[in-house]
């Protein structure tokens, strides 16, 4: 385990080295210097009890640096692609008035809560949204860009890697929405645009209809695809909306789901003869992988297919 943790730390540091000179500080375990900017106090945690990452902060160490040396707590959640960066001023603000334990440690928990990732320090302090600190390499130095989060598609039910997918989606600056649900709807809508369809969010079949679909792709007046985003709650409602979409002529019906919801969805839908033969269940991770790959392709392809006149020879290098 110690070797694995060291390998993960080394890969994390390798992400910084192309931009900044960074070396270990002698006789200080897991502390690195960027020489003219900040110290990096690098911490690692596995996904514990299937519900959180846990990090300790050595108060003896950080109090020696206080007022003399800027530092950033780098909390590696599972692997080097999920890192919460907490600058020194936030550490001292959040833990103001909190006594460390007998070993001189403060503790930070990082945990998924519904469709957000939260920072928890306890002691009556409020939980804080981790989004503004996730993968913020630019907090080390402004010359370091934010990396594109890695996604592992096809995550099995209950596997902690899905939290990596959730974090990646919630921190993707190209997606709109404040929740996993809203951002997944936006992904499906953007993919529809790339296919030349007209996406509609919160789609109503007709004014008197009780059903509102999360997102559809329209091809003229026809529904080319109808999609429901499901990460918990009432599976029957999602099923009924898509069954109604088939009655309105939808060519394809899809549920985009988190891993934990798939078994229940399959059990609810398997006895719906008019639906199960046409229904597909896609994982959120698989759709995000499609979205990432599609975005990388279509941003270039959109320019490539454009016909335009210029005074000189245009170059795209």
N, C-alpha and C positions, 0 to 999 in steps of 0.2 A: 504493500500500500504506500509506503514512504517513497519507493521508487516511482510509482505512478504519479504521486503528488508532485514530485520534483520534475517529472517529464512535462506535466501540465504547466507548471510555473515556467519552465524553460520555453515552452511554446508560446506562452503569454508574453514573455519578455522578447521573444523573436518578432512579435508583431510591432514592437516599439523601435527596435534597432534600426530599421531602414530610415527612420526619421530623427532619432535622437541617440546620442551616445549614452549607453546605460550599462552599468556594471554592478556586481554585488558589493555591498559595504562589508569590509572585513570585520569578523567577529560579531556581526549582527545577522542572525538567521532571518532569511526571507526579506531582507531590506535591500533595496537597490537605489543607486544614485543616478540622477540625470545631470549631475555636476553643477550646471548653472541655473537649475530651476527647482525641482522638488525631489524629495525622497519618496520612494514607492514602498509602502509596507504591504507586502503581498500575502494574502490569506486565501486558503482553499477550504471548501467544504463539499462533501458529497450531499446528495439529496436524502435527508435523514427521515426515517419513519414515513416515507412517502408523502411528506407534507411541508418541509422547510429546509433551508440551508442555514447553518449556524457558524458564526465567526466570533472570535474573541479579539479584543484590543488590549494590548499591554499598556496600562496607564503609566507605569514607570518610564517606559520608552517615550511615549508621546508627550509626557510632561517635561522631559528633558529637551524635547524639540520645541516646545511651546514658546512662541515669541522669538525664536532664534532661527528656526528652519521650517520652511513650508513642507508639508507632506500630504500624501493622498493614500487613504486606505483602499486597497484594491481587493475586493471580495470576489474570488473566482467561484462561481456557482456551477459545480459539476465539471466544466471544462473551460478552456481558454476563450470560448466563443460567447460565454455569458459572464460578464464582469460588471459588478456594481462599484463605481468609483465614488468615494465619499471624501471630499476635501477636508482639510484640518479644521477650517472654521465651522463646518457643519458638525464635525465630531464634538467639538467643545460646546457648541450651542445645544445640541441634542442631549448631551450627557451632563449639562450643567446641574449641579446639586445632587447628582447620583453617585453614591459611594460604590467603588469597585468591590468585587468579592475579596476574600482573604488572600487570593493569589495576585491581587492587583489587576483584575480583568473586568472590563466592560464587555457586554455581549450584544451582537446584532443578529436578529433573525431576518431572513429574506424568504417570503412565502407567497405562493399564489393564493389569492382570495377572490373567488368567483372569476371575473375576467380581468383582474389586475394583479400586478406584482407589488407587494407591499414590504416596506422596511419597518420592522418592529423592534423596539428596544425596551418595551415594558416600563415598569416603575411609574405608571400613570401617564406616560408620554403618549401622544396620539400616533397611530400608524401613519406612515408617510408613503406616498406613491413613489415607486422606484423608477418610473419611466424616465425622469429627467437625469438619472444617474447611470442608466444601463448603457454599457458599451461606450461611455463618454471618454474615449481616449484623448479627446481634445482638452480634458481637464488636466492632463499631464503637461501638454504643450499645445498651443493653438496651431502649430504647424502639422499636427497629427490629425488626419481626417477620421471621421467615424467609419469603422469597417462595416461591410454588409454582413448581417448576421447569417450564420450557417443554419441550414434546416435539414433535419433528418426525416425524410418522408416515410410513411408506412409505420409509424410508431405503434406498437401493440398496446392494448388496453392496460392502463395503469402504469406504463413505463415512464420513468421520470423525464425521459428525453422530450416528452410532449410539452413539458414546461418550458423547454428551450424554444420550441416552436411558438408557444404562446408569447413568450418574451419578445421573440423576433418580430412577430406581427404587431404587438403593442408599441414597439419602438421604431417601426418602419415609417419614415417621414413621407413616403409617397402614398400612404393610405389615409383615408378620412374616417373619423369616428372616434369616440371616446371609450369604446368597449370592444372586446373580441368579436361580438356579434356584428356590430356596425362595420368594423374593419373587414370582416369576412364578406359581408354583403358588398362592400366597395371593391374587394378583389374580384368577385364574380362579375360585377358590373363592368369593371375595366377589361377583363378578359373578353366579355361580350363585344365591347367596342373594337377590340383587335380583330375579332372575327367578322366585322362588318355588320354587326347587329345593333339595334337600338335598345340599350338597357334601361329598365325602369325599376326603381326601388319602391317598395311599399305599393305594389301594384294591386289595383282593384278591378275585378272582371267587369263589373257594371255597378252603377250607383247603389242598387238595392242589394248587392251581394254582401253577405256577412264575412266573406273570406278576403284577407289581405295577404298576398304573397310577398316574401322578403325581397325577391328580385326576379325579373323575367328578362329574356332577350326577345325583342320583337323583330320579325322579318316582315316588314310592311305591317299588315294588320294581324298577322298570325303569330302565335306564341311558339317560338323556336325552342326555348328552354324555360322551364319554371324551376326555381330553386328555393328551398327552405333551409335556413341555417339553424342547427339544433345543437345546443350544448347543455341540455337539461330541461326539465319542466315537462310539459304535456306532449307526449309523443303522438297522441291521438289527434290533436289539433294540427300538427304538421302533416300527418297522414291525410286528414280530411281536406286540407288546402290543396295538396298535390292531386288527390283524386278528383277534386273539382277542376283543377287545371287540365287534366286529361279530358274531362267532359267538354271543356272549351277548346279542345283541339291541340293542346300542347304536344309538340313532337317528342320532347324529352323531359323527364321529371327527375330531379336530383335532391337528395338531402345531404348537406355538408355538415359533418358531425365531428365532435370530439371523441376520442377513443372510448371513454367510459360510457357513452350513450349508445354505442353501436349495438351491443347485444339486445338491449331493450327495444330499440327501433326495429331490429330484424324480427323479434318475436311478435311485435304488434302488427307488422306489415305482412307477415308470411301467410296470413289467412285472408288477405284482401286480394281476391282473384283478379279483379279489374285493375289493380295497381301493381302487384308484385312483379308481373311480367315486364313492366316498363320502368320500374323504379331502380335507380342506382344510388348507393350510399358512398359518398366520397369523404375521405378524411380531411380535416382542416389542413393538416400538414401537406397532403398531396396537392391540394388546391393552391396552397402558398408556394409550393415548389413550382407548380405550373405558372403561377403569377410571376414569380421571380425570373424564371427562364424566359417567359413571354415578354416581360418588360425589357430585359436585356436585348432581346432580338428586335422588337418592334421600334425601340427608340432609334436604332440605326436604320432599320428597314424603311421606316416612314420617310426618312431623308432620301434614301436610295431610290425609291420609286417616284419621288417628286420630279416633275418636269419643270425646269425653270431656266430662264435666260440670264446670262451674266456678261459683263463687259470683257472679262478675261476667263481663262480656264479655271474652273472651280476645282478645288482640292479638298478632300476629306481624308486626312492622314491619321 
